[in-house]
Amino acid sequence: MVAQSMRGLSLFELLATLAILAALVSLATPSFSRMLAEQRLRYVGTELRLSLSSARSEAVKRNEGVALLRQEADWSGGWCLEPSTEVTCTDRPIRQFKMPAERVVLSAENTTAGAAVEFNAWGRVADCPKFTLATTAAGATCTLCLLVTPDGRVQSHTGDCPSACDTSGEAMTWSGACS
């Protein structure tokens, strides 16, 4: 009988490999969490920006007011687009968005009774509505601000919203949302 040699890993080699792998994963987890948080902000921010732009476009197209309304007690539950004669979301909105299960906190300033952004027939708004989107990841807070200028354009700012309404044009920025 001929003896065959066994191939494979020893227990020590396997444990050393697992230890190195665990160390690498623990180093990558915070940056991955941060990336996911920025992605959540990007998704909700893009949907809100599209909804605000759609409301402005619909108001001009219909030659009547259109409102972006929150769906629940606060904006974090989602929103819908309705003719400005509506005060709540109906079962057939122009556009609707439900917030994802991954929690992004959305707060609003300068909105009508805290519950609506109303665009008139010319696509303009009053009081420069501001939305702050925030989420946390790996101990970092990620914040993005969307504001609507009086002429109805939507601007974005990383971090907190500016105190004054900026009327100059700007491209949408995402980098640096997590601090």
N, C-alpha and C positions, 0 to 999 in steps of 0.2 A: 504494500500500500504506500502511495506517494503522498506526502504531506503537502497540503495547499496553503499558501500564505494568504492571510486575511487582509483586505484593504479597507480603509475607512479612517475615521477620525477617532482619536482617543477622547476620553471624557474631558481631559484637561484642555485640549485644543477646541473642543466644542464650547466649553464654558468661557474660554478666553475670547472666542469669536462673538459669543452672545454679549459679553461685557462691553466689548468695543462697539457693537451695534447699538446697545442700550445708551451708551454715552453719546453717540452720534445723533440718535433720535431725540434725546433730551436737549441737545443743542439746537436742533432744527425746529422743535415744537413752538417756541415763542415767535419765531419769524413766520411760521406757517399760520399761527393764530392771528397774527397781525395782518397777514395777507388776506385771510378770510374776512376779517373785520372790514378792511378797506373794500373788499368785493361786495359785502353787504351794503355798505354806504353807497358804493357806485350804482348798484342795482336799484335801491330805493330812490336815490337822488336822480337817476336817469328817468325813472318812472314818474316822479313828481315833476321834473322839468318838462317831460313830454305832456303830462296832463295840464300843466299851466300853459304851455304853448298851444295845446289843442283848445283850451278854453278861450284863449285870445282869438285864435283862428275861427272858432265856431261863432263867437260874438260878432266878428266882422262879417262873416259869411251870412249869418242869419239877420244881421242888422238889428240885433236885440241883445240884451244882457245875458251873459252866461256865468254861472257860478261854479266854483270848485268847492264842494261841501265835504266836511268830515263825516265818516260813516258811524262813528261811535262817540263815546264821551270825550275822546281826545283824538288827535290826528294819527296817533300810532296804530289805530285800528284800520286805517285805510281811508279812501276818499272816492268821490264820484263827481262827474260833470253833469250838471242839469241846467235847464233854462233858469234864469235868475228869479223866475216867479215861484220856483220850488224852494222850500226851506229845509227839506230833508231828502235823502236819496230815495228815488222811486225804484220800482222793480224793472224799469227800462231806462237806465241812464244813458247818456251819450257815450260815456266812458267810465270805467270803474277799476279800482285797484284795491286789492286786499293785501295787507302787510304779510310778509313771510313769517314763518314760525320763529326764525332766528330774530331775536328782538333788536330792533333799531328804534330808539326813542326819538319821536318827532314832535317838536313843539313849534308853535306859531305865535308871531307878534303882528300887530296892526292888521288883523283880519276882522271882518264884520262879526261882532259878538263872539269872537274867538272860534267861529265855526265855519266861516266861508270866505273865499276870495272872489269878489265880484268884478267881472270885466264888463264895461259898458259896450254899446254898439260900435264904438270906435276902437275897441281893444285896449282901452286904458283902465287903470285901477287907481284907487285912492289910497293914501296913507302908506305906500311902500311896504306891502306885506313881506315878512321875513320868516323863513322856516329854518330851524336848527335841527340837524340830524346827528345823533350821537350813538355810539356803541363802544363797548370795551373789549379788549383782548390782551391777554398776557400782561395785565397791569397797566396797559396804555389806554388812554381814552382817544377815540377817533371822532372828530367833529367836522361837519361840513355845513355851510350856510348857503341857502338859496334865497335870493331876494328878488322881488318883482319891482322893477322901476315903474314910475308913473306912466310911462308910455307902453307898459305891458311886457317888456323884455325881461327874461329871466337871467340872472347872473349868479355865479357860484363863487364862494370864498372858502378856503380851508380854514378851519378854526372857527372862532366865534363870529357872529354877524357884526358888521361895522355899525357904529352908532348912527351915522348919517346915511341917507339913501344916496348911493352912487349912481349918477346918470350917465357915466361914460361906459362905452362898450367894452366887453372883456370876454375872452374865450373861457370855456369851462375847464377848471383845473381840479385834479384829484390828488396829485402827489402832495405828500405832507399832511394828509388828513389825520394821521395817527401821530400823537406826540408822546 
